[in-house]
């Protein structure tokens, strides 16, 4: 159970970083236009 908890945290952290990255690209695209 403890390991699955760590696994969930890692997944959510990875998703958060990916979402922030795509959001940043999205903002750059808007500014470019």
C-alpha positions in Angstrom: 0.0 0.0 0.0 2.8 2.4 0.9 4.5 1.8 -2.5 1.4 2.4 -4.4 1.0 5.7 -2.6 4.4 6.8 -3.7 3.6 5.6 -7.2 0.5 7.8 -7.2 2.4 10.8 -6.1 5.0 10.3 -8.8 2.3 10.0 -11.4 0.5 13.1 -10.3 3.8 15.0 -10.1 4.7 13.9 -13.7 1.2 15.0 -14.9 1.4 18.3 -13.2 4.8 19.1 -14.8 3.5 18.0 -18.2 0.4 20.1 -17.9 2.4 23.1 -16.9 4.7 22.6 -19.8 1.8 22.4 -22.3 0.1 25.4 -20.7 3.4 27.3 -21.2 3.6 26.4 -24.8 -0.1 27.4 -25.2 0.6 30.8 -23.8 3.7 31.3 -26.0 1.5 30.4 -29.1 -1.1 33.0 -28.1 1.6 35.7 -27.6 3.2 34.7 -30.9 0.0 35.6 -32.8 
